[in-house]
C-alpha cells in the first residue's frame, strides 16, 4: 500500500499536469485563488507571469475543455487539503503559488497571512515524466498545421463510413461506404475507452501483430523513453478523448500518413484510431 508521501508526490504530479494544460505557455510563476464550494475547492482565478517580455508561443492544440480541467485541478487540491488535515496541517484552500525554474517546479499552499502551510518540489526527472510538457507542446505545434490540412482533405475524399474491417497481417483497412468498400494500407495507432478515459497505444497490445503498429512504435520510441515525451512512450494513461486525437494526429503526420480514421471497436466500448497510409481506393 502506498505511503502518504507517495500519494502526495503522485498528486503533486497530477496537479502539475493540470496546471500545464491551463496556464499560458512559457509561464514561470502561477498564483491560484480558490474558493470553497459544496463539492470542495474550485479555481476562482489563475494569474500567470512569464519570462521577461518575450511573446509566449501559441497554446498547443490539446483539445481539452479548460473548465473541466480547472474542475479536476480543484478536485486534486481538495484531496491534497484532506490528506494534509489528517497530518495536523489544516489549510483553508485560499491561495496556491507555483514557481517554475529550469530544473524544478515548486508548489506552495499559502495561509491568509502569506505564510506557507505546505510546499513540495518537483525536480527534472519528475517533470520530464509528466504527460503535459513543453517538449510535447512543441511537437504538437509543429505538426498541427499539416495535420489539419491533411485531415480536412482526407475526410472530404472519404465521406461517410458505415463500417470497417482491419487485416493485421497485411495492414489493410477496409472501409465500408454507401457506394461500396474502399481499401488502404493503415497503421493501428491506438484505442480509447470512454468509460474510463483510457488511451492505449496499439504497439502496447501484445496480441496485435507487430507490423500493424511498427511505424507508430518507431515514432513513439518507448525504448528510448525520451524526457518530456512520456505521452508518446507510456503504454497507456488516462486523458480526454480530444487529447488522444491530438496525439494520434501528430503521429499520423510523423509517419507520412494521409489521414486518421476513428471507428468503433467491434464488441468493445471503445474507439480505435487508424492512420491511413494512402488514399483509399
C-alpha positions in Angstrom: 0.0 0.0 0.0 1.5 3.4 -1.0 2.5 5.7 1.8 1.0 9.2 2.2 4.3 10.6 0.9 4.0 8.6 -2.3 0.3 9.7 -2.6 1.3 13.3 -2.1 4.0 13.1 -4.8 1.7 11.4 -7.3 -1.0 14.0 -6.5 1.5 16.8 -7.0 2.4 15.4 -10.4 -1.2 15.2 -11.4 -1.8 18.8 -10.3 1.2 20.0 -12.3 -0.2 18.3 -15.4 -3.5 20.1 -14.9 -1.6 23.4 -14.5 0.3 22.9 -17.7 -3.0 22.5 -19.6 -4.5 25.6 -18.1 -1.6 28.0 -17.8 -0.3 30.1 -20.8 2.9 28.6 -22.5 6.1 29.9 -21.1 4.9 30.6 -17.6 7.3 30.9 -14.7 5.0 31.9 -11.9 1.4 31.0 -11.2 -0.9 32.2 -8.5 -4.2 30.4 -7.9 -7.1 31.9 -6.0 -9.5 29.2 -4.8 -13.0 29.3 -3.2 -14.8 26.6 -1.2 -18.0 25.1 -2.5 -20.2 22.2 -1.5 -18.2 19.9 -3.8 -14.8 21.1 -2.5 -12.3 23.7 -3.7 -12.6 25.2 -7.1 -10.4 27.6 -9.1 -11.6 31.2 -9.0 -8.7 32.9 -10.7 -5.4 31.9 -12.3 -2.7 34.6 -12.7 0.4 33.9 -14.7 3.8 35.5 -15.3 6.3 34.6 -17.9 10.0 35.1 -18.6 10.6 38.8 -19.5 8.8 40.5 -22.3 9.1 37.5 -24.7 5.9 36.7 -26.5 4.9 33.2 -25.4 4.3 30.5 -28.0 0.7 29.9 -29.0 -1.3 27.4 -26.9 -0.8 23.9 -28.4 -3.9 22.0 -29.8 -4.7 19.8 -26.8 -8.5 19.6 -27.4 -9.2 19.7 -23.7 -12.0 21.7 -22.1 -10.4 24.2 -19.8 -13.4 24.3 -17.5 -13.3 20.5 -17.0 -9.5 20.7 -16.4 -10.0 23.5 -13.9 -12.5 21.3 -12.1 -10.0 18.5 -12.0 -7.4 20.8 -10.6 -9.9 21.9 -7.8 -10.6 18.2 -7.0 -6.9 17.4 -6.7 -6.3 20.4 -4.4 -9.3 19.3 -2.3 -7.8 15.8 -1.9 -4.4 17.4 -1.1 -6.1 19.5 1.7 -7.8 16.4 3.1 -4.5 14.5 3.3 -2.7 17.4 5.0 -5.5 17.8 7.5 -5.1 14.2 8.6 -1.4 15.1 9.4 -2.4 18.1 11.5 -1.8 20.7 8.8 -5.2 22.2 8.0 -5.3 24.5 5.0 -8.1 26.9 4.2 -7.7 26.4 0.5 -7.3 30.1 -0.2 -4.2 30.5 -2.4 -1.6 28.5 -4.2 1.7 29.7 -5.6 3.7 27.8 -8.1 7.2 28.8 -9.3 8.9 27.1 -12.2 12.6 27.2 -13.0 14.8 25.4 -15.5 15.1 22.2 -13.4 12.3 22.4 -10.9 8.7 23.4 -10.1 7.8 24.4 -6.5 4.3 24.4 -5.1 3.3 26.3 -2.0 0.0 26.3 -0.2 -0.4 29.7 1.4 -2.3 30.7 4.6 -4.2 34.0 4.7 -1.2 35.9 6.2 1.0 34.7 3.3 2.8 32.1 5.4 3.5 28.7 3.7 1.4 25.8 5.1 2.9 23.2 2.9 5.4 23.0 0.0 6.9 20.5 -2.4 9.3 20.5 -5.3 9.1 18.5 -8.5 12.6 18.0 -10.0 13.7 17.4 -13.6 13.2 13.7 -13.6 9.7 14.0 -12.3 8.7 16.9 -14.6 10.1 15.1 -17.6 8.0 12.1 -16.9 4.7 14.1 -16.9 2.2 13.8 -19.7 1.9 17.6 -20.4 5.3 19.2 -21.0 6.9 21.9 -23.1 8.6 19.3 -25.2 5.3 17.7 -26.1 3.7 21.1 -26.8 6.5 22.0 -29.2 5.9 18.7 -31.1 2.1 19.3 -31.4 2.5 22.9 -32.5 4.9 21.8 -35.2 2.8 19.1 -36.8 -0.7 20.5 -36.2 -0.9 22.7 -39.3 0.0 19.8 -41.5 -2.5 17.5 -39.7 -5.3 20.0 -40.1 -4.7 20.3 -43.8 -4.2 16.6 -44.5 -7.2 15.6 -42.3 -9.6 18.0 -43.9 -8.7 16.8 -47.4 -8.8 13.2 -46.4 -12.3 13.4 -44.7 -13.6 15.2 -47.8 -12.5 12.4 -50.1 -13.5 9.6 -47.7 -17.1 10.6 -47.0 -19.5 8.9 -44.5 -18.5 5.5 -43.2 -20.8 2.6 -42.4 -18.3 0.1 -41.1 -14.8 -1.2 -41.3 -12.5 -4.3 -41.2 -8.8 -4.4 -40.5 -6.4 -7.2 -41.5 -3.5 -7.2 -39.2 -1.4 -9.5 -41.3 -1.2 -7.2 -44.3 -2.2 -4.0 -42.5 -5.1 -3.5 -44.9 -8.1 -1.3 -43.7 -11.4 -1.9 -45.5 -13.8 1.0 -45.1 -17.5 0.5 -45.9 -19.4 3.4 -47.5 -22.8 3.7 -49.1 -21.3 3.2 -52.6 -19.1 0.2 -51.7 -15.9 -0.7 -49.9 -12.6 1.2 -50.2 -9.3 -0.2 -49.0 -5.9 1.2 -48.0 -2.9 0.2 -46.0 -3.0 1.6 -42.5 -1.4 1.6 -39.1 -3.4 1.0 -35.9 -2.5 4.0 -33.7 -4.4 3.2 -30.5 -7.7 2.8 -28.8 -9.7 5.0 -26.4 -12.2 3.8 -23.8 -14.7 6.5 -22.9 -15.9 4.6 -19.9 -12.7 5.1 -18.0 -11.0 7.8 -20.2 -8.1 5.4 -21.0 -5.8 5.8 -24.0 -3.8 2.7 -25.0 -1.2 2.8 -27.8 -1.5 0.0 -30.3 2.1 -1.1 -30.0 1.5 -1.8 -26.3 -1.1 -4.5 -27.0 0.9 -7.8 -27.2 -2.0 -9.6 -29.0 -1.7 -7.4 -32.1 0.6 -8.3 -35.0 3.7 -6.1 -34.6 3.6 -5.0 -38.3 0.3 -3.2 -37.9 1.8 -0.7 -35.4 5.6 -0.7 -36.2 5.7 2.7 -37.8 3.8 4.2 -34.9 6.1 2.5 -32.4 9.2 4.0 -34.1 7.7 7.5 -33.7 6.7 6.9 -30.0 10.1 5.2 -29.3 9.2 3.5 -26.0 12.6 2.0 -25.7 14.3 5.5 -25.7 11.8 7.0 -23.2 12.7 10.5 -24.3 12.5 13.0 -21.5 9.4 15.2 -21.8 7.6 12.9 -24.2 6.0 10.3 -21.9 2.7 10.8 -23.6 4.3 9.0 -26.6 6.2 6.3 -24.8 3.8 5.4 -21.9 1.9 2.3 -22.9 -1.4 3.8 -21.6 -2.7 6.7 -19.5 -5.9 8.5 -18.6 -6.8 11.6 -20.7 -9.6 13.3 -22.6 -10.6 11.8 -26.0 -9.7 15.0 -27.7 -6.1 14.8 -26.4 -5.8 11.3 -27.7 -6.9 12.6 -31.1 -4.2 15.3 -31.0 -1.5 12.7 -30.2 -2.7 10.5 -33.0 -2.7 13.4 -35.4 1.0 14.2 -34.5 1.9 10.5 -35.1 -0.1 10.5 -38.4 2.0 13.3 -39.8 5.2 11.9 -38.4 4.8 8.5 -40.3 3.7 10.2 -43.5 0.1 9.0 -43.4 -2.8 10.7 -45.3 -5.3 10.9 -42.6 -6.9 9.5 -39.4 -10.0 7.2 -39.2 -12.0 6.9 -36.0 -14.1 3.8 -35.7 -16.0 1.8 -33.0 -14.1 -1.2 -31.7 -16.1 -4.4 -32.6 -17.8 -5.7 -29.4 -16.0 -3.3 -27.1 -17.0 0.0 -25.5 -14.0 1.8 -27.2 -13.0 3.6 -30.3 -9.9 2.7 -32.5 -7.8 5.2 -34.4 -6.1 4.2 -37.6 -3.5 6.2 -39.6 -4.2 5.6 -43.3 -1.0 5.4 -45.3 -2.5 6.0 -48.8 -5.6 7.4 -50.4 -8.3 4.8 -50.1 -9.2 3.3 -53.5 
